Amino acid sequence: MPDAPESVPPTVAGRVYLIGAGPGDPGYITLRGVECLAQADVVLYDYLVNPAILQHTRPGTDLICLGHHGRTRIWSQEEINQQLVALAQQGKVIARLKSGDPTIFARAAEELDALASADIPSEIVPGVTTAVAVGSCAGIPLTHRDYASAVALITGHEDGGKETTALDYPALARFPGTLVFYMGVTTVRQWTSELITAGKPAETPAAIVRRCSFADQQTILCRLDEVAQRMTDPEKMRPPVVVVVGEVARATNQHDWFQQRPLFGKRIVVTRPAGQGETLARPLRELGAEVLLQPAIRIDPPADWATVDAELAHLGRYDWLVFSSANGVRTFLDRLLATGRDMRALG
């Protein structure tokens, strides 16, 4: 009789978290997002995600950037879908980290469809989308009881495979509220002219906000008919950019606390040892600085404690003990206890 077929172990499905990283500021990720990142074996993240958010991962987690415009090849959506499925079928926990919110112009639906087809469990972790962050970081209230009782989020870059646009510009021109255009850098001349042609007044206030909530955020106030020129002259703005169109963008500087912070626009390098730089970085960020953590020193024990231990045995002959850093104090006290002494040795 024929040999029985070898048994194939069943595939152990992992899990995929689609996490919204927020618009840029690493403090704008949700607590649930941080929890999921801490569980991940692999993180697949978009280049617009602030790398500082990756600090919430465990040591040894595989961090995979899905390409960067102008630097490396951008992964196709199909490649991303295939990688998510393949990794999950290996039993891994994957964090798919997306800028803003996963469900707003982030193609989450396509990834969820691919995961569902492969019977892989997933969870969506919402994030702060850029339009919402603009209300805080650029001082532009998207709704206002006098000017806007509705908000529309619009893509400026539709799927190139569409035969005709899905946007109804006459309806948008009549929209009784605030319009927020995402991903409209390369098509800015098209959508602004379409909007004006459809009846939106050329003098409608507009606000261009680039890199919202990042330390180098840029806000430009202008009219709708000036948006294209301001975004392309003298050179084309680089993403990420959103454009707010409506009366709420008329006068925003009075509420712009974000760019008025004393260290806004400054880049500061903190060189403290790994694991200790954050205590200095945090207050600097609060003051508006972009902080780069670059440890320049490392604190290690000496190869031989003999000299230190000999002095610890004769502390009584000193009148002063002078320490140059908190690290010195901590190491001194740890060694004091390790040699069987306690604080009475300093009496």
C-alpha positions as a printed Julia matrix, in Angstrom:
347×3 Matrix{Float64}:
   0.0    0.0     0.0
   1.26   3.56   -0.65
   3.02   5.43    2.07
   0.79   7.72    4.09
   1.35  11.38    3.23
   3.46  13.28    5.66
   1.39  15.43    7.96
   1.85  19.13    7.4
   1.68  21.21   10.57
  -1.15  23.75   10.4
  -0.2   27.34    9.79
  -0.16  29.35   12.99
  -1.74  32.67   12.19
  -0.32  35.72   13.87
  -2.09  39.01   14.26
  -1.89  42.38   12.54
  -2.5   45.73   14.19
  -3.18  48.64   11.84
  -2.04  51.53   14.01
  -2.52  55.23   13.45
   0.73  56.99   14.35
  -0.8   60.47   14.28
   0.37  63.39   12.14
   3.97  63.6    13.31
   4.43  64.58   16.93
   5.42  61.35   18.72
   3.22  62.31   21.66
   0.07  62.12   19.52
   0.0   58.34   19.25
  -2.69  56.7    21.4
  -2.04  54.57   24.47
  -3.53  51.6    22.63
  -1.11  52.22   19.78
   1.81  52.12   22.21
   0.51  48.88   23.74
   0.3   47.21   20.34
   3.77  48.38   19.28
   5.19  46.84   22.45
   3.73  43.45   21.45
   4.97  43.49   17.85
   7.58  41.15   16.43
   7.71  43.18   13.21
   6.8   46.79   12.43
   6.05  47.87    8.87
   5.93  51.65    8.81
   5.47  54.45    6.29
   8.21  57.03    5.83
   5.93  59.84    7.05
   5.8   58.21   10.5
   8.03  59.98   13.01
  10.88  57.53   13.82
  10.7   58.59   17.48
   7.5   56.55   17.77
   9.52  53.38   17.16
  11.01  53.77   20.65
   7.88  52.0    21.94
   8.94  48.72   20.33
  10.81  45.96   22.14
  14.55  45.42   21.62
  15.06  43.07   18.7
  11.84  43.96   16.89
  12.26  44.0    13.11
  11.64  47.53   11.83
  10.86  47.75    8.11
  10.39  51.1     6.37
   8.23  50.74    3.27
  10.28  53.14    1.18
  11.04  56.85    1.13
  10.34  59.25   -1.74
  13.6   60.36   -3.35
  15.73  57.93   -1.33
  14.54  54.36   -1.7
  11.93  52.52   -3.74
   8.36  52.79   -2.42
   6.71  49.44   -1.83
   3.58  48.81   -3.88
   0.31  48.17   -2.07
   0.29  44.6    -3.35
   3.77  44.0    -1.92
   2.66  45.35    1.44
  -0.42  43.12    1.45
   1.65  40.05    0.6
   4.22  40.81    3.29
   1.57  41.29    5.97
  -0.01  37.94    5.12
   3.31  36.1     4.87
   4.58  37.37    8.21
   1.3   36.68    9.97
   1.26  33.13    8.6
   4.61  32.64   10.33
   2.84  33.33   13.61
   4.28  36.81   14.05
   2.57  39.81   15.6
   2.79  42.67   13.13
   2.29  46.38   13.7
   1.36  48.15   10.48
   2.16  51.73   11.44
   0.49  54.4     9.32
   0.71  58.18    9.42
  -2.44  59.85   10.75
  -5.42  57.51   11.0
  -5.45  54.13    9.19
  -8.92  54.64    7.76
  -8.47  58.13    6.27
  -6.71  58.09    2.89
  -4.37  55.35    4.12
  -5.61  52.34    2.08
  -6.44  50.36    5.19
  -9.4   48.73    3.45
  -7.13  46.99    0.94
  -4.89  45.6     3.66
  -7.86  44.47    5.74
  -9.33  42.68    2.71
  -6.06  40.83    2.14
  -5.86  39.79    5.79
  -9.48  38.69    5.9
  -9.01  36.57    2.75
  -6.16  34.76    4.52
  -8.17  34.36    7.77
  -5.68  36.49    9.69
  -7.07  38.4    12.69
  -6.53  42.13   12.73
  -7.36  45.22   14.74
  -7.59  48.86   13.74
  -6.1   51.3    16.24
  -7.35  54.82   15.42
  -4.97  57.74   15.2
  -5.11  61.53   15.09
  -5.61  62.45   11.45
  -3.82  65.55   10.16
  -7.0   67.57    9.66
  -7.78  67.23   13.36
  -4.21  68.11   14.34
  -4.37  71.27   12.21
  -7.05  72.56   14.56
  -4.58  72.43   17.42
  -1.12  72.87   15.94
  -1.97  75.56   13.39
  -4.71  77.2    15.44
  -7.38  76.62   12.79
 -10.73  75.54   14.26
 -12.25  73.34   11.56
 -15.73  74.1    12.86
 -16.92  77.48   14.07
 -20.41  78.42   15.16
 -20.34  81.52   12.94
 -18.58  80.12    9.85
 -18.63  76.33    9.55
 -20.95  73.64   10.88
 -19.55  70.88    8.67
 -16.15  69.56    7.54
 -15.26  67.63    4.37
 -12.01  65.65    4.02
 -11.0   65.41    0.36
  -8.16  63.68   -1.44
  -6.24  65.76   -3.93
  -4.74  62.61   -5.44
  -7.28  60.07   -6.65
  -6.53  56.59   -7.93
  -4.87  56.95  -11.31
  -6.89  54.02  -12.62
 -10.18  55.91  -12.47
 -11.58  56.98  -15.84
 -13.26  60.05  -14.35
 -12.97  61.92  -11.08
 -15.23  60.89   -8.23
 -15.13  64.41   -6.85
 -18.17  66.62   -7.44
 -16.55  70.05   -7.57
 -19.84  72.0    -7.92
 -21.06  70.25   -4.73
 -17.77  71.02   -2.98
 -17.97  74.66   -4.08
 -21.41  74.88   -2.47
 -20.4   72.94    0.65
 -21.47  74.97    3.71
 -18.36  74.45    5.78
 -14.64  73.73    5.79
 -12.81  71.8     3.07
  -9.57  69.99    3.93
  -7.51  68.67    1.01
  -5.03  65.87    1.62
  -2.24  64.76   -0.75
  -2.81  67.67   -3.1
   0.75  68.84   -3.8
   1.23  67.44   -7.3
  -2.33  68.24   -8.4
  -2.74  71.6    -6.68
  -3.27  73.61   -9.86
  -5.95  71.18  -11.02
  -8.1   70.98   -7.89
  -7.89  74.68   -7.01
  -8.88  75.74  -10.54
 -11.67  73.14  -10.63
 -13.01  74.47   -7.34
 -12.94  78.09   -8.51
 -14.48  77.22  -11.88
 -17.27  75.39  -10.04
 -18.15  78.58   -8.17
 -15.97  78.72   -5.05
 -14.94  82.38   -4.65
 -11.29  82.94   -5.52
 -10.87  85.11   -2.41
 -11.92  82.29   -0.04
  -9.4   82.12    2.83
  -7.02  79.16    2.77
  -4.26  77.8     4.99
  -1.44  75.6     3.75
   0.01  73.5     6.56
   3.12  71.43    5.91
   4.46  68.8     8.33
   1.7   69.45   10.83
   2.79  68.88   14.46
   6.44  68.34   13.52
   9.02  70.7    14.99
   9.48  72.35   11.58
   5.78  72.84   10.85
   5.07  75.54    8.28
   1.8   77.46    7.97
   0.97  79.81    5.08
  -2.22  81.9     5.05
  -3.49  83.02    1.67
  -6.5   83.02   -0.7
  -7.77  80.01   -2.63
  -6.51  81.46   -5.92
  -3.03  81.88   -4.41
  -2.64  78.34   -3.07
  -1.1   76.84   -6.22
   1.51  79.57   -6.54
   2.45  79.45   -2.86
   2.89  75.66   -3.05
   5.0   75.64   -6.21
   6.96  78.92   -6.24
   9.92  79.24   -5.93
   9.96  75.44   -5.62
   7.38  72.76   -5.1
   6.48  72.0    -1.49
   7.32  68.52   -0.3
   4.64  66.38    1.38
   3.05  66.0     3.82
   0.81  69.01    3.2
  -2.86  69.66    3.88
  -4.8   72.69    2.69
  -7.71  74.11    4.69
 -10.21  76.09    2.6
 -12.92  78.17    4.25
 -13.67  81.11    6.5
 -12.07  79.38    9.51
  -8.67  79.96    7.87
  -9.1   83.73    7.72
  -7.15  84.72   10.84
  -5.44  81.96   12.78
  -2.23  83.41   14.17
  -3.91  84.5    17.39
  -4.44  80.83   18.29
  -1.12  79.51   16.99
   0.46  78.43   20.28
   2.43  75.68   18.53
   4.75  77.84   16.45
   5.01  80.52   19.12
   6.88  78.29   21.57
  10.35  79.7    22.37
  12.39  76.86   20.84
  10.17  76.23   17.8
  12.27  75.67   14.69
  15.4   74.78   16.68
  17.11  71.4    16.39
  18.97  70.22   19.48
  21.19  67.15   19.89
  21.2   65.46   23.3
  24.34  63.39   23.86
  23.53  61.8    27.22
  23.96  58.02   27.57
  21.35  55.72   26.05
  18.29  55.54   28.28
  19.03  58.85   29.99
  18.54  61.4    27.23
  14.75  61.46   27.41
  14.66  63.32   30.72
  16.33  66.29   29.02
  14.66  65.79   25.64
  11.13  65.96   27.03
  11.23  69.54   28.37
  13.06  70.69   25.24
  10.24  69.27   23.1
   7.71  71.0    25.31
   9.41  74.27   24.38
   9.09  73.46   20.69
  12.49  72.04   19.78
  13.19  69.09   17.55
  15.37  66.82   19.68
  17.81  64.26   18.3
  19.05  61.63   20.74
  22.66  60.72   19.94
  24.42  59.09   22.88
  28.07  60.14   22.87
  29.17  58.34   26.03
  28.49  54.99   27.68
  28.6   54.25   31.38
  30.33  50.93   32.13
  31.84  49.46   35.33
  35.65  49.41   35.63
  37.5   46.24   34.72
  38.81  46.06   38.31
  37.08  47.48   41.39
  40.11  47.04   43.65
  41.16  50.71   43.74
  37.6   51.91   44.32
  36.97  49.35   47.04
  40.19  50.34   48.82
  39.03  53.94   49.0
  35.53  52.98   50.1
  37.13  51.22   53.04
  38.71  54.52   54.18
  35.99  57.08   53.53
  36.47  58.54   56.98
  39.71  60.24   55.99
  37.96  62.5    53.45
  36.3   65.82   54.26
  34.52  66.16   50.89
  33.12  63.83   48.26
  32.61  65.59   44.91
  30.62  63.98   42.09
  30.58  65.21   38.51
  27.26  63.63   37.54
  24.24  61.72   38.75
  25.79  58.63   37.2
  28.74  58.97   39.57
  26.45  59.24   42.59
  24.43  56.2    41.53
  27.49  54.06   40.82
  29.17  55.09   44.09
  26.15  54.17   46.2
  25.6   50.88   44.35
  29.21  49.88   44.97
  29.04  50.98   48.58
  26.14  48.61   49.18
  27.77  45.85   47.13
  30.81  45.87   49.45
  28.62  45.32   52.54
  28.5   48.93   53.68
  25.62  51.39   53.93
  25.08  55.12   54.34
  26.62  55.07   57.77
  29.98  54.87   56.03
  29.5   58.55   55.17
  29.03  59.54   58.81
